[in-house]
Amino acid sequence: MVYHWDPDLPPPEGYKLDSSINGALLGGGIALLCTGWLTSVMVAAIGAKAEEDAEADDLEARLDSVSPADWAPLHIPVVGPFIAFQTLDPSTSGTGVLIADAVVQVAGTLGIIFSFLDSEYRIVRQNKAQLELTPVAGAGYQGLQLSGSF
């Protein structure tokens, strides 16, 4: 196997061109996207439940203009935190958390996209070495014969 082959060059006889995506970048992108998105979903569920409880108890219903439905955009991957800027009317610290969440999700999405664009090419030998061991016998001799090709 010969790594880092130029895909514009034809492979030598007995070899074939093979390519693969950047697996490390794909794994990192999936991890970032899932971490950011699942965190958003959990925060949205907790926030919506807290709003429902506050409305039921009529504690902050008059002071807070956020309803349980305003947390729903956080269930949308990548663009959810950006939409939540408008629906949640966050404080300064809340804005920072939403920005961090958006950055993590966008970075994960870009990692996934670039992993498919960053292909690595290599050539792989098709004709493998072959060895053949056969028993032989004849007039006055017996044994094994080893023959092969490389």
N, C-alpha and C positions, 0 to 999 in steps of 0.2 A: 504494500500500500504506500502510495506517495501522496503526502499531504500538500496543501496549498498549491494545487495545480491551476494553471491559467485555463479557464473554460474556453477561451478562444483558440487554444491549441488543440489539435486532435490528439487523442491518446495513442501511444505506441501500439503496435500489433500485440495482441494478447492481453491488452488492458481495456477496461471500460471506465468511463467517466461517471463518478458518483458525487452526489451533493447532499448536504444536510444543513438544517437550520442551526442557529446559535442556541443551543440548549440552555446554557447558563443564563443568557439574557431572557429567554422565554420563562424559565423558572423564577427568576427574580421579578419579572413583570407580573406573573400570575400571583406571586406572594404579595407584592405591593398592592395590586388591585384588590385582591381578596381581603387583605388586612384593612385597607381603607374603607372598602364598601361594607364589610361585615360590622365594622365599628360604627359606621353611619346608621346601619339598620338597627343595631342595638340601641344607639342613642335616640333614634327616632321612636322606637317602641317605648322606651322609658319616658321620653318627653311627652309623647301623646298620652300615655297612661297618667302621668302627673297632671297634665292639663285636664283630663277627664275627671280626676279626683278633685282638682281645685274647683272645677265647675260644679261638681256634685255637692261639694261642701260650701260653695259660693264664697271661698276665701279670697282668691285673687281675681275673680272673674271681672270685677269692675276695674282693676288696675292694669291687667294684662290683656292686650288685644290679640294674643296668640291663642288659636284654637287647636284641638287635636289634629285636625286636617292639615294644619300648617306644617306639621312635621313630616308629612307624606313624601315630599320631594327627596328626602334623604334616602328613600328606598331605591331611587334611581341611581345606577352606577355612573360615575364620572361627572355628569352634569348636575346631579342632585345637590351637592353643596353650593353650587353657584345659584341655583334656583332658591335655595333656603336663605340666601342673603335677603331676598325680597319678602319671603313668607314669614320668616321668624323674627325679623327686625332685631338682630342680635346685639348684645353689648359689645364693647371693645374686645374683651377676652373671648366672647363667643365668636366674634368675627375672626380672631386669630385661630381658633380651633377649626372653624369652617375652612379657612384658607389652608391650614396644614392638611386637613382631610382632602381637600381638592388637589393639592400638590401631590400627595401620595397616590391618589387614584389616577391622576393624569400621568404621573411617572410610570406607574404600572402599565397603563394602556400603551404608552410609547415604547416601553420595554417589550411588550408583546408584539407590537407592530414591527419594530426594528429587528426583532429576532428572526422574523420571516424574510426580511430584506437582506440580512447579513448571512448569506449562504457561504458555506465553506466547500470548496471543490477538492476532490482527490481522485486519483486513479487507482483502480483495484485490479490486480492480476486475475484473469479469468482461467488461465491454464495453470492449475495447481501442479506441484510436483507429485509424481506418482511412483510408487514403489510396488513391485509385484514379487512375491515369494512363491515359488512353485517347486514341488518335489520332482526330481528327475531320477530316472533309472535307465540303465543301458547294459550292454554286455560288459560286465566286469566293473561297473561303477554304479554308485547310487549316492544321492545327496540332495541338496537344495540349491536352487538357482535364484539369484536375486537380480532383477532387472528394473530399470527405472528411467524416467525422463524428467528433466528439469526445465 
